[in-house]
Amino acid sequence: MHNKVKDSVIFVTGGAGFIGSYVVEELIQLQPKKIIIIDNFIRGSKANMKNFINNPLVEFHEGDIRDTAKMDSLIAGTDYIFHMAALRINACAANPQDGFDVMLKSTFDVAQLSVKHKVKKVIYSSSASVYGLAQHFPTPETDNPYNNQTFYGAAKMWGEQLFRSFKFMYGLDYAALRYFNAYGPRMDTDGKYTEVMIKWLDCIRDGRNPLIYGDGSTTMDFVYVKDIAKANIAALQSDVTDEAFNIGNCEETSLKQLLDVLLKVNNSTLEPEFREENSINPVSRRLADISKAKKLLNFTPTVSLEQGMKELTQWYFEKTAIKTNA
C-alpha cells in the first residue's frame, strides 16, 4: 500500500492527549515531512509527549482549537488532519456551552478550513456514544443514533454528519472512527471524571476492597489505545472515504469481569464490595461489530484485555509512585 504519510504534513488536534499522542508516535515511524500538534493541556500533558516532543519532525503549539485564526494558520499547507481534540462526556454535560464551542463550532471550523486549504483527508474521532443503548449486539454501524441521550454523543454524530455533508458539497474526503471503551497508559486519571478502573487500581495499591455500584452486570467493549491509534493510521492510508467505522475489541466485558481481570494481573486477593447504584446508566451494554473495519481498513485489534490491563497497571503505579516521591 502507498504510504500517504511519507513526506506529508499532518495536523493533529489534541496530539498531547491520551489517544492523540499514540497516533503521533505511529505517524513518526511513517516518515512524514512534519507533524503539527495543537493542544491546550486541559486533557493532554507534556508527559504524554515525552517520546516525541524533541523530535525534529514534530512542531508543537500550545493553543486552543477555539482560536480560529490560529487554526487557520496551522491548517494552511497541511495535507491530512486527525481531529481528535474533544471534551469528555461528563464535561459536556457539566457545561454545554463549552461542549458546543469545542465539539461543534470548532469541528465546523476544522471542516471549513480543510476545504479552504485543500486538505486531502480528515480522520475524525467519533464515539460509540452515538448509539446510546444500541438496538443490536454486536452493534453494526447501521444502528441508528436516536437512543443517545448525551450532549457528547449528539455532538459526535453531528460531526460525522458535518463531514458527510462537506464531502457531498465540497468533495472533502474523511473517515469517522467510532471508538468503543478506550483504555490504556496515559488515560485520564485525575478529577471527577476518572475512569472506574483507575479508582480500582487505587484500591489495589492501598489494600482497600474495590467498590462496584449496582450488580456489576453493565458491559463494555474495552479497546486498547494502541489498537485505536493503528486504526487511525489505517483510515488515513486507506482510499476509503465517506464512511464511519466501529473501533472495538469485539468482547463484551462486565464490570465484575473487568475487576476480576485487574485483580488477577495484580495478584490481588481483595474482594469487591457492592453498593447501591447511585445513578441510572441508560447504556447497560456495549459490543462492537467491527467487520466493516476489518474488511475496508484491514483493522484487527491485537491486544487482549489481560495484556492491556497489565500495561495500564504498570504505567499507573509508576506514575503515582513518581507523584508520591516528588
N, C-alpha and C positions, 0 to 999 in steps of 0.2 A: 504493500500500500504506500502511496505517495505520502511523505512526511510534510504535512502542511505547516507544521510549527517551524521547521528549519528555515532560518533567515527571515522569519516573520516577526512583526511587532505585536505582542499580545498584551492586552489590558485586562487586569483582574481587579474587580471591585471586591473589597473585603478580603484581600490577599494575605492579611495578617491574622485572619480568623481560623477557626477550627478546621473547616474543610478547605478553605481557600489556600492556606499555607501548604497543604499537601498537594494541591493542584499545581502550585508554583514549583514545588520540588519535582513533580513529574515533568513539567514543561522544560525545566532546565536541562534534563537529560536528552531532550529532543533538539537541542542546538538552535534556539530562537535567536533572532537578531537582538531583541530586547524584550524584557517583561516589565511592564509598568504596573505598579500596585498603588491603590488608594485605600486607606483605612483610617478610621478615626479613633481606634483603640477602645471603643465602647465595649466591644466583644473580643476583638483581636488583641494581640500583645506582641511586644518586641521579642519575648521568649519564643513565640511560635515561629519567628523568622530567623532564629539564630543560625540555622543551617544554610541560609542563603543571603542574609542581609548584606554581607560584604562581597557577594558575587558580582563581578563587573557587568553581568547581563541584566541585573535587577536594578530598577530605578524606583525607589520608594517615595511616596508622597503621603505625609500625614495630613489628612483632609477629610471632608465630608462629601458624600455623593449628592447632598442637597445644594452644594455650591456649583451651580450650573455653569458659571464662567470657567471655573477650574476644570470641570468635567469636559467642557468644550475643548479646552487647550490640550488635555491629556488624550482625548479620543482622536484628535486630529493626527493623521499619519498612522493610526492603528489598523492592523489587518483583521484581528479577531478579538472578541471580548468574551470573558467569563463574568457574567453578572451574578455575584454571589453575596454581596452586601445585603443584610436584612436585619430587622429586629426579631427578637424571639417572640413566640406565640403569646406568652403572658405579657410581654412588654407592649404589644399591640393592643391587648385588652385593657391594660392599665392606662394607656394614653393613645386613644385612637387618632388624635391629631398628628402625633409623631408617626404613628403607623401609616397614615395617609401620605405624609410628606416623604417618608423613606421608601415605603413599599409601592406606592402608586405613582406619585408625582416624579420621584427620581427615576423610577423604571421607565416612565414615559420619556423623560429626558434622555435616558440611555438609548431608547429606540429611535427617537428623533435625531439625536446626534450621530447615531450609527448610519442612518440614511444620509445625513448631511455630509459625513466624511467617508462615505462609500466603504463601510466596514463589510468584510466578506461574509462573516457569520457570527452570530451571538449564541452562546450557550447560557441558558437561563436556568438558575437553580429554583425549581419549584418544590412541591412537597406533597406527600400522601395526605396531608391535611385537607387538600381539595375535596377528598371523598367524604369527609366526616365519617360516619359509620357506613361503610360500603354496602352495596347490595349483594355482592358475590365474594366468596372466598375460595381460592385465591382471587384477588381483585385485578381485573384487567383494566387497561387504560380507557376502555369504553364505558366503564361505570360512570354514572352522572354525578355532578358535584352538588346536587341540591340538598344532600343531608349534612353538608358542612354548616356549622353554626358559629365559626370563629372569624374574626376580622382577618386574621393571618391567612387562613385558608382561602377566604374570599379574595384577598389581595394577590395571593399567588395565582389563583385561577384567572383573575383579571390580567395579570402579567402575561400568562400564556395566551390569552385571547388578544391582548395588545400586539404581541409579536406575530400572532397569526394574521391579524388584520394588516400589519405592516408588510408582511410577506405578500399578501394579496394586493395591497395598494402600491408598494414600492419595490417589491422583489427582494426584501431583506431576508436572507437565509438565517434560520435559527433552529435550535432544538431545545426542548424543555425537559429537564430531568426531575421526576417526582421522587425525592428521597423518602424512604421509609424511616425507621428509627435509627438515626446515625449515632455512633458512639466510637470511642477510642481515645488515645492520648491527645491532649490539647482541648478536649471538650470543656465547655463552660463548667466551672466548679464553684464559683462564688455567687453569693446573693440569693435572693428568694426564688430564683428560677432554676435552682440547682437540680440536676437530674437525680432520680431516686437511687441510682447505683452509686453515685458519689456519697450520698448520705449513708448508704450501707457500708461502703469502704471505710468511712469514718468510724462506724460502729465496730467493724472488724479490727481496725487498728487499735481502738480504745478498749476492746473487750466487752462491748455492750451488745445486748441482744438487738438485732435489727428489727425494725417495725414494718409490718405490712398493714396498710389500711384497706379494709374490705377483706375478701376471702382469697385474694391473690390470683384470681382466675382471669383477670384482664390480660389480654395477649398483645404482643407487639412483634414486629418483624425487624430484628436488630441487624443493621448492615454496617460493617466496619468501615471506618473513614478512608482507609487506603483503597478499598474497593470502590468507594464513591469517587475518589479522585481519578481512578483509572477509567471509570465510566465517563467522566467529563472529557478526558483526553480522547476516548473512543468516539464520543459525539462530535468533537471538533474534526477529527481525522476523517470521519465518515462523510460521504456525499449526501447523506440523508438530510432533508430539511422539512420544516413544517410538520414536525412530529413531537409528541410527548412520550416519555418513556418512564416506566416504573423502575426504580433502582432499589432493590431489596435483597434479602438473603434467602427468601423463599422458605423460611422456617418460622412457624408460629410458636413463640415462647411466652409462657405465662410469667407473671411477676414472681410467683412461687418458684418456678423453674429457673428463672434468672438468678434469684437469690441462691438457689442450690448450686448453680454453676460458680457464682462468686465465692461461696463458702468453700467449695471443692478446690478451686485453684489457689486459695489461700490456706488450705489445710486447716480450716476452722471448724470447731465443733459447736459454735454458737447456734442457738435455736431462735427462729423468728417468733416475735410476739405480734399477735393480730390485734388490731384496733378497729373500732367502728369507722367506716368510711366517712371522711369529713367533707367530701364534696361529691357531686354527681358527675361521673365521667361519661359523656354521651358517646364516646368511642371506646367500646369494650373489646374490639378485635382489630388486628391488622395482620394481613398476609398478602404479600405481593405476588402477582403473576408477572414474571419478567421475560416471558417467551418472546415478546416483541424486541426487547433489548438484546436478547441472545441472538435473534435472527438478523436484525438490522445493524446492530452495533458490535456484534460478536462479543458481548459482555457476559461474563460469568463471574460471580463472586468467588473468592478463593480462601477467605479467612473464616475459620469456624468460630462460633461463639466462644468456645472454651479458650482458643488461642487468643482471640481478641480481648477477652477479659483478663488473661494473663498479662498482656501488654498494657492494658489500661491500668491494672493494679500496680505494676512495676513503675509506670510513669507517675501515677498519682502519689504513691508512697515516697518516691524520690522527691517530688515537688513539695510535699508537705514537710518532709524532713529538712529540706533546704530552708523553708519558711521558718520552721521551729528553731533552727540553729542560727538564723540570721540575727 
